């Protein structure tokens, strides 16, 4: 069976699950569907839902924040509204020197549409994308 037959979740390492919970639940508004251990650390992982099902594993690890790449992207209908809500909750957008950003921190996306990036407390990068 090919892997395309199975669900896929993004997994993100964080250095402090308590700080991560405050960010992912408090600022992003994600709902934890499950919590459990991470390796030998009790209650150091969460599975968050998005788009109607489990979508994001967040777990405490010594490897937290080591990737400079975008780890996951939310595809949204109204990027301006989502950016406004996140910035009101205290989320700061990342601006990259090689792109022109509007006042909110949103930039045109290659091939059309718009994109914005933000990071969690460990520097893990996420994106928001919209087709318009």
C-alpha positions in Angstrom: 0.0 0.0 0.0 1.4 3.4 -0.9 1.8 6.0 1.9 -0.8 8.2 0.2 -3.4 5.8 1.5 -2.8 6.9 5.1 -3.4 10.1 7.1 -0.4 12.4 7.6 0.4 14.7 10.5 3.1 17.3 11.0 5.3 16.8 14.1 7.0 19.7 15.8 9.7 19.4 18.5 9.5 22.0 21.4 11.9 22.6 24.3 9.2 23.2 26.9 5.7 21.7 26.5 4.2 24.1 29.0 5.4 27.1 27.1 4.3 25.4 23.8 0.8 24.7 25.2 0.5 28.4 26.1 1.4 29.3 22.5 -0.5 26.7 20.5 -3.6 26.8 22.6 -3.6 30.3 24.1 -2.4 32.2 21.0 -3.2 30.0 18.1 -6.5 28.7 19.5 -5.8 25.1 18.7 -7.6 22.4 20.6 -5.7 19.5 22.1 -7.2 16.2 21.0 -4.8 14.1 23.0 -1.9 14.4 25.5 0.7 11.9 26.5 4.3 11.2 27.1 7.3 12.2 24.9 9.9 9.5 25.1 10.4 9.3 28.9 8.8 12.6 29.8 5.2 12.2 31.1 2.6 14.6 29.7 5.1 16.2 27.2 3.2 15.8 24.0 -0.1 17.1 22.4 -2.0 16.2 19.3 -3.8 19.2 18.0 -6.8 19.2 15.6 -7.2 21.4 12.6 -9.4 21.2 9.6 -11.7 18.6 11.2 -9.1 16.0 12.3 -5.8 15.4 14.0 -3.2 17.5 12.3 -0.2 18.5 14.4 1.9 16.6 16.9 3.8 18.8 19.4 6.3 17.1 21.6 9.1 18.0 24.0 12.5 17.1 22.7 16.1 18.2 22.8 16.0 18.7 19.1 13.5 21.6 19.3 13.7 24.5 16.9 16.6 23.1 14.8 14.9 23.4 11.3 14.9 26.9 9.7 12.3 25.6 7.1 8.5 26.0 7.2 7.2 23.0 9.0 3.5 23.3 8.3 1.1 25.5 6.5 -2.5 26.5 7.2 -4.5 27.2 4.0 -7.0 29.9 4.9 -9.9 31.6 3.1 -9.2 35.2 4.5 -5.5 35.7 5.3 -6.1 39.3 6.4 -8.6 38.2 9.0 -6.5 35.3 10.3 -3.4 37.6 10.5 -5.4 40.2 12.4 -6.7 37.6 14.9 -3.2 36.1 15.4 -1.5 39.5 15.9 -4.2 40.5 18.3 -3.4 37.4 20.3 0.3 38.3 20.4 1.7 36.3 17.5 4.4 38.2 15.6 4.8 37.6 11.9 8.2 36.9 10.5 9.4 39.2 7.7 12.1 37.9 5.3 14.4 40.5 3.7 14.1 38.8 0.3 10.4 39.4 0.1 8.3 42.6 0.0 5.7 42.5 2.8 2.6 44.6 3.2 1.9 46.5 6.5 0.5 43.3 8.1 3.5 41.2 7.1 1.8 39.4 4.2 3.7 38.9 0.9 2.7 37.7 -2.6 3.1 33.9 -3.0 4.9 32.5 -6.0 2.3 31.4 -8.5 -0.4 33.7 -7.1 -2.0 34.2 -3.8 -0.5 35.5 -0.5 1.5 34.0 2.3 2.6 35.0 5.8 4.9 33.3 8.3 5.2 33.1 12.1 7.2 31.2 14.6 6.5 29.4 17.9 8.6 30.2 21.0 11.3 27.6 19.8 11.6 29.2 16.4 9.6 26.6 14.5 8.2 28.3 11.4 4.7 28.0 10.2 2.9 29.6 7.3 -0.6 30.9 6.4 -1.5 30.8 2.7 -4.5 32.0 0.8 -5.3 31.9 -2.9 -6.4 35.5 -3.0 
